[in-house]
Amino acid sequence: MPKSPQSILITGCSSGIGYDAAHTLAKRGWRVFATCRQEADCERLRSEGLESFRLDHADEQSMDAAMAEVLNRTGGTLDALFNNGAFAIPGAVEDLPTDALRHIFETNLFGYHHLTRLALPVMRAQGHGRIINNSSVLGFAALPWRGAYVATKFALEGLTDTLRLEMRGMDIKVILIEPGPITTRIRENAIPQFERWIDWENSARAGLYHKLRERLYDDSGTPDTFELPPSAVTDKLVHALESRNPKPRYYVTTATRIAGIARRLLSTRILDRFTPNG
């Protein structure tokens, strides 16, 4: 009897990292469950040959239903979970309403945690599995004006590291991927969040918001320094999934590697001095 292909559930597949990962892994022979928040995006992915259904990290019922659908289709197994979907709310920390933080944590952290808790009993029962969380260089190196996103990614790193330690002795690998600048729609998707939550015109920093807004609304398509395509993340994901002994964390882009080295070698004061203002 032929062996069933390995299965993976991926979130945030409508574009960018998740989209590239889903198509690449399907071509490599994985059975990919490519999920999106919007049913219209799921329909598009199904037309492209992927198995796709709705999953929203901010909606527990959708996560429960998605996991049930995966297990129904596989006969109760799941080899890997790639938590990927996330968004940003640009703005100074003092201008972030607390409700804005609650809103972003629902997707960027709590959703990852809930879906992971759904996957772990399945992986424990079958004796193996991989949980891969997509973090960021901003999960260990802060930048101004990105406090909400930074907070969720720092928290994700701590939760993932703890889970990895707790899974020692089991064949369940827990892995972080830490991209730097990647060509995605995160900037465009941040605009409605900024407009919803940040009252910048009445901020004590109103004059400083002009530069932030120029970057946010820039539609020139000019890439950031060191920016790489989503396939750079997929390359690391493939290694994390298919290596017999995957690394606990994978840096993606030169910016992440530089930040990682600097954090190990330099004092906080020196790091602060060289951190850009925006």
Disulfide bonds with the S-S distance in Angstrom:
none
